[in-house]
Amino acid sequence: MSFWQLAVQQLINGLQSGSIYALVALGYSMVYGIITLLNFAHGDIIMVGSYLSWFALTSIAPFVPLPVAVVIAIAMAILGCMVLGVTIEFAAYRPLRKSPRISLLITAIGVSYLLQNTAQKFIGASAKMVPYPRIPSVNFAGLTISGVAILCIAVTAACMVGLTLLVKKSKSGKAMRAVSEDADAALLMGVNVNSTISFTFAIGSALAGVGSILFIIAYPQASPFMGGMLGLKAFVAAVLGGIGSIPGAMIGGLLIGVIESLVSAVGLSVWKEGVVFAILIVMLLFKPAGIMGKPTTEKV
């Protein structure tokens, strides 16, 4: 394989993982854009979606045809993550909405540990193999392009376009933008703030469900702590792109994935997490609003 073929191969590998980071970062950005909450339990919602896929494909698949089992697994992951996200918002975050932000942040961390330890208690600490069907690779111009990479990039791009249309064109999207701008003013204009925030959590958690499916197809193991590092990298991607920006989350996720792939390609794979967080530090020092974020001023 020539140098250029190797470079393109690494770029594709980076876009594959970066697409998953971007999808998770979209959920981070949506929630932060509405209520300025860093939902650190978001990565663990992905863990729950992965276990729902595992349950469907191991418990239901023996009784139905495999394509039907796959559809059931996908539906369970997405709907289960949606329900869990809305439940977390209602039970943990809504009562503290008027509290200092540090209270919400600590609560989010607590919810994350609760989900991790609940999964460890009832399912076990060992990883579970999730038997999604293998996606064949594609040969093009002397390159072997992973079918998983094509799927991840295509699904993430479709989700970003759909989410952008939802926010810009739909009535619910207008309500989301109004609440993001000024929740009290939106309430006076007849917007149901609670329903809008719950809807935002539902969409963000559905994206986490889609992310869990793509992640499990690429790396077919579910474990209680799988969402921790994935969620942190997606958070870095959201900050890098400009947290609260949908295109920014996409750009940040893809950049993180490509940078990780390039670092691994030069033989420094053990440093890739360190490089990611070093990029976060540099970005916060020189451009804290992110690539596509807008600087904000606070009136006093």
C-alpha positions as CSV (number, residue, x, y, z in Angstrom):
1,M,0.0,0.0,0.0
2,S,1.4,3.4,-1.1
3,F,1.7,6.4,1.3
4,W,-1.3,8.1,-0.2
5,Q,-3.4,5.0,0.0
6,L,-2.4,4.6,3.6
7,A,-3.2,8.2,4.3
8,V,-6.7,7.9,2.7
9,Q,-7.3,4.7,4.7
10,Q,-6.4,6.4,8.0
11,L,-8.6,9.4,7.0
12,I,-11.6,7.0,6.4
13,N,-10.9,5.3,9.8
14,G,-10.9,8.7,11.4
15,L,-14.1,9.8,9.8
16,Q,-15.7,6.5,11.0
17,S,-15.0,7.1,14.7
18,G,-15.4,10.9,14.2
19,S,-18.9,10.4,12.9
20,I,-19.9,8.6,16.2
21,Y,-18.3,11.3,18.3
22,A,-20.2,13.9,16.2
23,L,-23.5,12.1,16.7
24,V,-23.0,12.0,20.4
25,A,-21.8,15.7,20.4
26,L,-25.0,16.7,18.7
27,G,-26.9,15.6,21.8
28,Y,-24.6,17.5,24.1
29,S,-24.9,20.6,22.0
30,M,-28.7,20.5,21.9
31,V,-29.2,20.2,25.6
32,Y,-26.5,22.8,26.4
33,G,-28.0,25.2,23.9
34,I,-31.4,25.0,25.6
35,I,-30.7,24.9,29.3
36,T,-26.9,25.4,29.4
37,L,-26.5,22.0,31.1
38,L,-23.5,19.7,30.5
39,N,-25.3,16.4,30.6
40,F,-22.4,14.1,31.6
41,A,-24.8,11.2,31.8
42,H,-25.2,11.4,28.0
43,G,-22.4,8.8,27.3
44,D,-24.0,6.4,29.7
45,I,-27.3,6.7,27.9
46,I,-25.4,5.2,24.9
47,M,-24.3,2.4,27.2
48,V,-27.9,1.6,28.0
49,G,-28.8,1.6,24.3
50,S,-26.0,-0.8,23.7
51,Y,-27.3,-3.2,26.3
52,L,-30.8,-3.0,24.9
53,S,-29.3,-4.0,21.5
54,W,-27.5,-6.9,23.2
55,F,-30.7,-8.0,24.9
56,A,-32.8,-7.9,21.7
57,L,-30.2,-9.8,19.6
58,T,-29.5,-12.5,22.2
59,S,-33.0,-13.0,23.6
60,I,-35.4,-12.2,20.7
61,A,-33.3,-13.3,17.7
62,P,-33.7,-17.1,18.3
63,F,-37.5,-16.7,17.9
64,V,-37.7,-14.4,14.8
65,P,-35.8,-14.0,11.5
66,L,-32.5,-12.1,11.9
67,P,-33.6,-9.0,9.9
68,V,-36.7,-8.7,12.2
69,A,-34.4,-9.1,15.3
70,V,-32.1,-6.3,14.0
71,V,-35.1,-3.9,13.4
72,I,-36.3,-4.7,16.9
73,A,-32.9,-4.1,18.4
74,I,-32.6,-0.8,16.6
75,A,-36.0,0.3,17.7
76,M,-35.4,-0.8,21.3
77,A,-32.1,1.1,21.5
78,I,-33.5,4.4,20.1
79,L,-36.9,4.3,22.0
80,G,-35.3,3.1,25.2
81,C,-32.7,5.9,25.1
82,M,-35.5,8.4,24.4
83,V,-37.5,7.3,27.4
84,L,-34.5,7.2,29.7
85,G,-33.4,10.7,28.6
86,V,-36.8,12.2,29.3
87,T,-37.1,10.4,32.6
88,I,-33.7,11.7,33.7
89,E,-34.7,15.2,32.8
90,F,-38.0,14.9,34.6
91,A,-36.7,13.3,37.8
92,A,-33.2,14.7,38.2
93,Y,-32.8,17.9,36.3
94,R,-36.2,19.6,36.3
95,P,-36.4,20.0,40.1
96,L,-33.0,21.7,40.0
97,R,-33.6,24.0,37.0
98,K,-33.7,27.2,39.1
99,S,-30.7,26.0,41.2
100,P,-27.1,27.1,40.6
101,R,-25.5,25.4,37.6
102,I,-23.0,23.6,39.8
103,S,-25.9,21.7,41.3
104,L,-27.1,20.5,37.9
105,L,-23.5,19.5,37.0
106,I,-23.0,17.5,40.1
107,T,-26.4,15.8,39.6
108,A,-25.4,14.9,36.0
109,I,-22.3,13.3,37.3
110,G,-24.3,11.4,39.9
111,V,-26.8,10.1,37.3
112,S,-23.8,8.9,35.2
113,Y,-22.4,6.9,38.1
114,L,-25.9,5.6,39.0
115,L,-26.4,4.2,35.5
116,Q,-22.9,2.7,35.4
117,N,-23.2,1.0,38.7
118,T,-26.8,-0.2,38.1
119,A,-25.6,-1.9,34.9
120,Q,-22.7,-3.5,36.7
121,K,-25.0,-4.7,39.5
122,F,-27.7,-6.3,37.3
123,I,-25.8,-7.3,34.2
124,G,-22.2,-7.8,35.4
125,A,-18.9,-6.1,34.8
126,S,-17.8,-8.3,32.0
127,A,-18.3,-7.1,28.4
128,K,-21.1,-8.6,26.4
129,M,-20.7,-9.4,22.7
130,V,-23.5,-7.8,20.6
131,P,-24.0,-9.9,17.5
132,Y,-25.1,-7.3,14.9
133,P,-24.7,-8.7,11.3
134,R,-21.3,-8.0,9.7
135,I,-21.4,-5.2,7.1
136,P,-19.2,-6.1,4.0
137,S,-16.4,-3.8,2.9
138,V,-16.2,-2.1,-0.5
139,N,-13.2,-2.1,-2.8
140,F,-12.6,1.2,-4.5
141,A,-9.4,2.5,-6.3
142,G,-7.2,-0.1,-4.6
143,L,-8.6,0.7,-1.2
144,T,-10.7,-1.5,1.0
145,I,-13.3,0.8,2.6
146,S,-15.1,-0.5,5.6
147,G,-18.9,-0.8,5.2
148,V,-19.2,0.3,8.8
149,A,-17.3,3.5,8.0
150,I,-19.7,4.2,5.1
151,L,-22.7,3.5,7.3
152,C,-21.4,5.7,10.2
153,I,-20.7,8.7,7.9
154,A,-24.0,8.4,6.0
155,V,-26.2,8.0,9.1
156,T,-24.4,10.9,10.9
157,A,-24.8,13.2,8.0
158,A,-28.4,12.3,7.6
159,C,-29.0,12.9,11.3
160,M,-27.3,16.3,11.2
161,V,-29.4,17.4,8.1
162,G,-32.6,16.1,9.7
163,L,-31.8,17.9,13.0
164,T,-31.0,21.1,11.3
165,L,-34.3,21.0,9.4
166,L,-36.1,20.2,12.6
167,V,-34.6,23.2,14.5
168,K,-34.9,25.7,11.6
169,K,-38.2,24.7,10.0
170,S,-40.5,23.0,12.4
171,K,-42.8,24.6,15.1
172,S,-41.0,22.5,17.8
173,G,-37.7,23.8,16.5
174,K,-38.9,27.4,16.8
175,A,-40.0,26.7,20.3
176,M,-36.5,25.2,21.1
177,R,-34.8,28.3,19.7
178,A,-37.1,30.6,21.7
179,V,-36.5,28.8,24.9
180,S,-32.7,28.8,24.2
181,E,-32.9,32.6,23.7
182,D,-35.0,33.5,26.7
183,A,-37.1,30.9,28.5
184,D,-39.1,33.4,30.5
185,A,-40.0,35.5,27.4
186,A,-40.9,32.3,25.6
187,L,-43.2,31.3,28.4
188,L,-44.9,34.7,28.2
189,M,-45.4,34.1,24.4
190,G,-47.3,30.8,25.1
191,V,-44.4,28.4,24.6
192,N,-44.6,25.3,26.9
193,V,-41.1,25.5,28.3
194,N,-41.2,22.1,30.1
195,S,-42.5,20.2,27.1
196,T,-39.9,21.9,24.9
197,I,-37.1,20.9,27.2
198,S,-38.4,17.4,27.4
199,F,-38.6,17.2,23.6
200,T,-35.0,18.4,23.4
201,F,-33.9,15.6,25.8
202,A,-35.9,13.1,23.8
203,I,-34.3,14.1,20.5
204,G,-30.8,14.3,22.0
205,S,-31.3,10.8,23.7
206,A,-32.6,9.4,20.4
207,L,-29.3,10.5,18.8
208,A,-27.5,8.8,21.6
209,G,-29.5,5.6,20.7
210,V,-28.4,5.9,17.1
211,G,-24.9,6.5,18.3
212,S,-25.0,3.3,20.4
213,I,-26.0,1.3,17.4
214,L,-23.2,2.6,15.3
215,F,-20.7,2.2,18.1
216,I,-21.7,-1.4,18.7
217,I,-21.6,-2.3,15.0
218,A,-18.1,-0.9,14.9
219,Y,-16.9,-2.3,18.2
220,P,-19.3,-5.1,19.1
221,Q,-19.0,-5.1,22.9
222,A,-21.2,-3.6,25.6
223,S,-19.8,-2.9,29.1
224,P,-21.0,-0.7,32.0
225,F,-18.3,1.8,31.6
226,M,-18.1,2.1,27.8
227,G,-19.9,5.4,27.8
228,G,-17.4,7.2,30.0
229,M,-14.6,8.0,27.6
230,L,-16.9,8.1,24.6
231,G,-19.0,10.8,26.3
232,L,-15.9,12.8,27.3
233,K,-14.5,12.7,23.7
234,A,-17.9,13.8,22.4
235,F,-17.9,16.6,24.9
236,V,-14.5,17.7,23.6
237,A,-15.9,17.5,20.1
238,A,-18.8,19.8,21.1
239,V,-16.5,22.3,22.7
240,L,-14.1,22.2,19.8
241,G,-16.8,22.9,17.2
242,G,-18.7,25.4,19.4
243,I,-21.0,23.9,22.0
244,G,-24.6,24.7,21.1
245,S,-23.8,24.7,17.4
246,I,-25.2,21.7,15.3
247,P,-22.7,22.1,12.4
248,G,-20.0,22.8,15.0
249,A,-20.6,19.5,16.8
250,M,-20.3,17.7,13.4
251,I,-17.1,19.4,12.5
252,G,-15.6,18.9,16.0
253,G,-16.5,15.2,16.1
254,L,-14.9,14.6,12.7
255,L,-11.8,16.5,13.6
256,I,-11.3,14.5,16.8
257,G,-11.7,11.2,15.0
258,V,-9.3,12.2,12.2
259,I,-6.7,13.5,14.7
260,E,-7.0,10.3,16.7
261,S,-6.5,8.2,13.6
262,L,-3.4,10.2,12.5
263,V,-1.9,10.0,16.0
264,S,-2.4,6.2,15.9
265,A,-0.9,6.0,12.4
266,V,2.4,7.4,13.5
267,G,2.7,4.9,16.3
268,L,1.5,7.0,19.2
269,S,-1.9,5.3,19.8
270,V,-1.3,5.3,23.6
271,W,-1.2,9.1,23.4
272,K,-4.4,9.6,21.4
273,E,-6.6,10.4,24.5
274,G,-3.9,12.8,25.8
275,V,-3.8,14.6,22.4
276,V,-7.6,15.0,22.4
277,F,-7.6,16.7,25.8
278,A,-4.6,18.8,24.9
279,I,-6.6,20.1,22.0
280,L,-9.4,21.0,24.4
281,I,-7.0,22.9,26.6
282,V,-5.5,24.8,23.6
283,M,-9.0,25.6,22.3
284,L,-10.2,26.9,25.6
285,L,-7.1,29.1,25.9
286,F,-7.2,30.7,22.4
287,K,-10.8,30.3,21.2
288,P,-13.1,29.3,24.0
289,A,-16.3,29.7,21.9
290,G,-15.1,27.0,19.6
291,I,-14.7,26.9,15.8
292,M,-18.3,27.8,15.0
293,G,-19.5,29.1,18.4
294,K,-20.3,32.7,19.0
295,P,-18.7,34.6,21.9
296,T,-21.2,35.6,24.6
297,T,-21.3,38.5,26.9
298,E,-23.0,38.6,30.3
299,K,-24.6,41.8,31.4
300,V,-24.0,42.9,35.0
